[in-house]
Amino acid sequence: MTSSLLRSILFSVGAILFLSSLVARFILINGFVTHPASPDPTTGQTIAYEVKGKTVYITSGEESGTKAILAGEISGLVLLISYGALAVYRKK
């Protein structure tokens, strides 16, 4: 594979990962606004989570989802920064 093809793949994967994670976070966070403001053990919503200046309670699965989205955002951003560094290095 040529280096330009690798850079293109790096940029594409990074951009898709980063942007899809941002959209997923937006959808998930806006869904949390309707969650209860007090713990509800019957539904499993016992983990406090701050969203838009309000404390709501979420399940452990939803907490895992927020962590996975954060990991996707960070990974995508690292790939995009790597692409930028390669582009700058190539011009030297």
Order of alpha helices (4+ residues) and beta strands (2+ residues): alpha-beta-beta-alpha
